[in-house]
Amino acid sequence: MKIIEVIADESYIDSIKNIADKNDASDFWIVSSEGKERKVVRILVKPEQRQIILDALQGILSTSLSARVVVIPIEATLPREEEP
C-alpha cells in the first residue's frame, strides 16, 4: 500500500475526494491546511489502484501551478486490509 499525498488549492478537494471514492481507495483524509487556500489530502491506496488514481489526479491538477502530488511508501497499517 501507499499514501498519495496531494497538496492543492481548496477548490480541488471535492474532485480529489470523488477520484478516491470512484476508485474505492482504502481511506481518504484531509491532514491540514496551509492558510485558507491550500489543503493537504492523503489517500491510502492499494497497488492496483495507485496508477489509476495518479492518472486521474494528473488530469484535474495539470493546470494548477501550485499543486503537488507525493507518493509515500507504507510499512504497515492497522487494522490490516482484508484480502479479497
Secondary structure by P-SEA (a helix, b strand, c coil): cccccccccccaaaaaaaaaaaaccccccccccccccbbbbbbbbcccaaaaaaaaaaaaacccccbbbbbbbbcccccccccc
